[in-house]
Amino acid sequence: MVELKNVSVTYSTGVDALNNVSLKINDGDFAFVVGSSGAGKSTMIKLLLKEIDATSGVVTVNGYNLNKLRKRKIPEFRRTLGFVFQDFRLIPSMTVYENIAFVLRVIDAPIKYIRKRVPYVISLVGLHSKTNSYPDELSGGEKQRVAIARALVNDPKLIIADEPTGNIDPELSYEIVELLKSINDQGTTILMVTHEHDLVRHFGGRIINITGGEIVFDEVMLGAGDDLISDQESIQYGYALEAASPDSEALQAASAIDSPAPQKPENSADALVDAILKDGEEQELLGAGETPDIPIDQMTPDEVIAAISGEKTSGGAE
């Protein structure tokens, strides 16, 4: 379960990124989060990932009170989550199998379990024939399926998908959402941030619109794909998806500071996982730290795993 109670976030510039937001997402829900740039979507995700703390209010995710969560408990908490990002963040030197398996290797999962679980999730996302392929041998849609499998492999209670269709062909976007829907049907809670209104209109479900740091719409709607949507519901969809106004000075100011300058993380396994999984827009989104000195695509698989797990490499780096 995800719950925000009267949550506000004010950055050092004095701009309110979130203003007294209350939201509850129950176990098993599938929710779309929409809103213009700077509306507060990124800030909400940072809160849910314990990247930032609320200025006021209470944030609870998967049974963890994030306001009281100690630093040493953050890695344990994040293992209850799965992440799917817009630019895939696959490791070029690893095969599909290895990209997914490394998530379990990081947490010292038994080899026998890895050998059983990884092929299972690969089959779930329809990539059995690509098990030994490398990222540069995959299409955009296939890469995103690998990213979804990686998010799913640790059997998380909640998957947060940030613009998961942003870097794939439009016709494949529906397949990715269908895949997320099928995962949701198995009981996993899905929170999907998107700007693609056509997808939201087609699939329907719960729509949460954030505007100017406030939730202005939160309703469950039928999708156009159900062939049951009425004219009145279509009007409501229009309101839900178009209510955000990107022209206001407040929103533009929020956009400028919604992702503060990243701070260098401690050299921990959790921080190194973040560095590997995120750069570019992910650093902007999550406030992640600097990437490792050695580019990921120049690391061997063993070096990557050693870095993530905190083990010393032959060069002595942790």
N, C-alpha and C positions, 0 to 999 in steps of 0.2 A: 504494500500500500504506500502511496505517496500522499502526504498531506502538508499543506502550507497553511498556517494560522496567522492571519494579520501580519504577513511578512512584508517588510520594507527593506530596500537596499539603497543607500545613499553613498555615492562615490566621493572621493576627497575633493572633487571640484564643486560639490554641493548639489549636483544633479541627482534627482530621484530616479533610479533605474526601475525600481518596483515600488509601488505605493499601496501599502495595506492590502496585499493580495491574500486571499483565502481560496484554497483549491484542494479538492480531495479526489484522488484517482484510486479506485478500488482494485484489488487483485483480480486479474483477468480482463481488465478494461483494455480497449484500443482507442487511443485518443490522438486526433490531429491537433497540433498547435500551429496557428497561423498568426501573422502579424507583419507589419512592415519592418524594414531595417531600423534598429534602434528602439523598437517598441518594448523590449525587455525579454525577448525569447532567450537570448544568449545568457543573460543574467540568471534566468530561471534555471537553465541547464547547469550553469556553474554552481548554483546552490545545491542542486540535486546530486552533483558529483563531489560535493564538499571541496570545491576549488576556491570558493569564497564563503564567507559567513554572512548571515543576515544582520542588518543593522538593528532590526527589531523583529519580534515574532518568532514562531517555532517552525522548524523544518524537520519532518519525519519521513524517512525512506526505508522501506523493507524492515520496519521494526527498530531502526536506529534513529535516535534523537540526535540530529547532526549538530545541534547547538552545544550538546554536552559530549560529543564524540572526541575522545582523546586521539592525538596524532598517531600513536602507535596502532590504533584500531582502524585507521582509514583504509589500509590495504585489505583488511578482512571485510570491511563494509563494501568496498568496490568489487570484491569477488561475487557479490550478490547481484551485480549489474552486468549488462552487456552493452557495448557501444558499436554503433554503425555510423560511419562518417562519410561525407560526400566524396572525398578523394581516395577512398579505399584503404590506404596506408598498408598495403601489402609489402612484404620484404622481398625485393627483386631476386635475391640469391636463394630463396627458398621455394620449394614446390608448393602446390595447393595443400597437400598433406602436411608439410612442415610448417606452413604459415598457420594452420589451425592447431597443430599439435603443440606448438611452442607455448601457447596459452596454458596448457595443462602441465607442460614441463616446468614452467615458472613456479607453479604451486606444488611441485614435487608429487604430482599424481602418479600412481603406480603405472609402470610400463604396460602391464596387461590391460589396465583400464583405458589407457591412451589408444592402444591398438584396436580396442573394441569401439570406443566412443567416436574417434575421429572419422573412420569410414561411415559410421552411422549418420553423423551430421552432414557429411559430404553427400550421401545419398538423399538426405532430406532436402537439400538445396538443388538436387538434380545435376550434380557434377561428378558422378562416379567415373565417367570416362576421362575426366581431367585431373584425376588424383595426382599424377606425376608431372603435370604441366607447370611451367613457370608463369608468373604474372604477365610477362611480355608476350606470352602465347595465348592470352585470354582476351575476349572482348570486354567492353565496359560492363555489360550486364553480368558476365561471368565473374568478373573481379568483384562486383558488388555482392554476388551470391557467396563468394568466398568470405568476404567481410562479414556477411550475416552469419555464416557458419562459424566463423571465429567468435562472434559475439555469443553464439548459442552453445558452443561446445562445453562451457562450464555450467550449463543448466541454470542460467540466472533467473531470478524472479522477475526482473524488469529489464527490458531492452530499450535503450534510448537511441533513436535513429534521427540523426541530424541531416536533413536534406539528402536522404539516401538515393534519390533519383536525380540529383543535380548534375551528375557527370555521365549520364547514360542517355542513349537515344530515347526520345519521347515514347515510342511504341513499346520500349522495354520497361518503362516506368510502371505500367500497370502490372507487369509480371512480378516486379519487385514488391509492390504493395500486396499483391495476391499472396506472395510467399510469406510476407510478414503477417498477413491475416491468417494463414494456415498455422503459423507458429503460435499466434494468439489463440487459435482454436484449441491448441493443446494446453492452454492455461497460462502461458507467459504474458505478462502485462507489457503492452507496447505503447511508447510515447513517441510519436513521429512529428518532427518539426519540418514543415514544408512551406514553400511559397507557390507550389503548383496547384492552383485552385481547381483546375479541371479534375485532378485526381481526387480531391476532397469531394467535389460535387458528385463524381462517379461512384465512389465507394460509400460516402456518407459515414454514419457513425457519430461519435462524439467530436464536436468541433469546439476548440477553445481559442478565442481570438484575444490577443493581447495588444492593447493600444495605449501608448503613453504610460507604460508601466502598470496598467490596470487591466483586469479581465473584463471585457465589454460584452462578451457573448460566450456562453457555455451551454450548449444544447446537443441532444442526440437527434440526428436527422436521418431520414431515409436517403439512400443514394440514388442518383439518376439511373445507375445500372440496375436498380431493382425494378425499374419500369412502373413504380408506384408513386413517384414524386408528384405532388400536386403543384398548381401554380402558386399557391400561397407559400408552400414550402420552398419553392424556387426563389421567391422573393426573400424569404428568410435567409436562404443560402447567400443571396447577393449581399444582404446586410452583414452576415457573419464574416464573409470573406473580403468585403470591400470597406468595412467600417474604418479600418486603420487609415489615417491620413498622414502620409510621409512628408507633408509640406510644412508642418508646424515647426517653429523654432525649437520647442522643447524636445521633439523627437529627433531633430537633427543634432542637437546637443547631446542627447542620450546616445545616438549612434556613434558619435565621436569618442565617447568614453565608455561605451558598453563593454569594451574589452580592454581593460587597463594594460599597461606595458607589462609583459611577462617577467616574473622574478625567477632567478635561478633556483631550482629545487635542490634539496639535499640529495646526496648520492645514495639513494635507497633503491631497492628493487622496484618499488611502486613508481618512483619518479622516473626511473629508466624505462619502465613500460610506457609511461605517458610520453616520454620523449620519442620512443620508437613509433608509437601509434599516432602521434600528432605532430604536424608542423603546418606552416602556412595558415590556412583558415582555422585549423584545429587549435593552434596556439592562440589565435585571436579569440576563438570561441571559448576555450577553457582556461585561458590564462596560464597555459603550460609553460614549463621552463625551457631552457635552451636545449637544442638537440645535441647529441653526443659529438665529441670532437671528430670522431671518425664517422663519415657518412654511412648510413645503413647499407647502401648498396655496395660498399667496399668491405663490409664485414663478412666473415664466414658465418655459417649458421651457428657453429659452436661458440664463436665470439659473441654473437648476439645473445644466445642463451646465457652465456657466462655473465654478460653485462646485466641482463635482466635479473638474473638470480642473485647478483651481488658477489659472485665468486671472482677470485683474482685470476686474471689471464696470465699468460707467460710473461707479458710485459709489465705485470705488477699493477695494472689499473684495476679499479673495482667497478 
